[in-house]
């Protein structure tokens, strides 16, 4: 209780310094927890799961079909150029 009265009696500048210090310390602790947690999650993800998280199977199949159809269109264009 005496700590609070001492804190209240401090000049405004010192109160702000203490406040900013505590906010900065809290921010650093939260960021360090975030980075440690993110690092452990990245280590647990396998390559295939990462690929599926960016491109679900439906999109992967659509991309394969799109690539196959574009190849056949380009082949047709080459044939037209030859004649």
C-alpha positions in Angstrom: 0.0 0.0 0.0 2.9 2.3 0.8 4.2 1.6 -2.7 1.1 3.1 -4.3 1.3 6.3 -2.2 5.0 6.7 -3.1 4.1 6.2 -6.8 1.3 8.7 -6.6 3.7 11.3 -5.0 6.2 11.0 -7.8 6.5 13.9 -10.4 4.5 13.4 -13.6 7.7 12.8 -15.7 8.9 9.9 -13.5 5.4 8.4 -13.6 5.5 8.4 -17.4 8.9 6.9 -17.5 7.7 4.0 -15.2 4.6 3.6 -17.3 6.5 3.4 -20.6 9.0 1.0 -19.1 6.3 -1.3 -18.0 4.5 -1.1 -21.4 7.8 -1.8 -23.2 8.6 -4.7 -21.0 5.2 -6.2 -21.5 5.5 -5.8 -25.2 8.9 -7.5 -25.3 7.6 -10.4 -23.3 4.6 -10.9 -25.5 6.7 -10.7 -28.7 9.2 -13.2 -27.4 6.3 -15.6 -26.5 4.9 -15.1 -30.0 8.2 -15.9 -31.7 8.9 -19.0 -29.6 5.3 -20.3 -30.2 5.5 -19.6 -34.0 8.9 -21.3 -34.2 7.6 -24.5 -32.6 4.5 -24.5 -34.9 6.7 -24.1 -38.0 8.9 -27.1 -36.9 5.8 -29.3 -36.5 4.4 -28.6 -40.0 5.6 -31.1 -42.6 6.2 -30.0 -46.2 3.1 -31.7 -47.5 0.8 -30.1 -44.9 2.3 -26.7 -45.7 1.6 -27.2 -49.4 -2.0 -28.3 -48.7 -2.5 -25.3 -46.4 -1.6 -22.9 -49.2 -3.2 -24.9 -52.0 -6.1 -27.2 -51.0 -6.5 -30.4 -53.1 -9.3 -28.9 -55.2 -7.1 -26.0 -56.2 -4.1 -28.3 -56.9 -6.3 -30.4 -59.2 -7.6 -27.3 -60.9 -4.1 -26.0 -61.5 -3.0 -29.4 -63.0 -6.0 -29.3 -65.3 -5.3 -25.7 -66.2 -1.6 -26.5 -67.0 -2.5 -29.5 -69.0 -5.1 -27.6 -71.1 -2.7 -24.7 -71.6 0.0 -27.1 -72.9 -2.5 -28.6 -75.4 -3.5 -25.1 -76.6 0.2 -24.1 -77.1 0.7 -27.4 -79.0 -2.2 -26.5 -81.3 -0.7 -23.0 -81.8 2.6 -24.5 -82.8 0.9 -26.8 -85.3 -0.9 -23.9 -86.9 2.4 -22.0 -87.2 3.9 -24.9 -89.1 1.3 -25.0 -91.8 
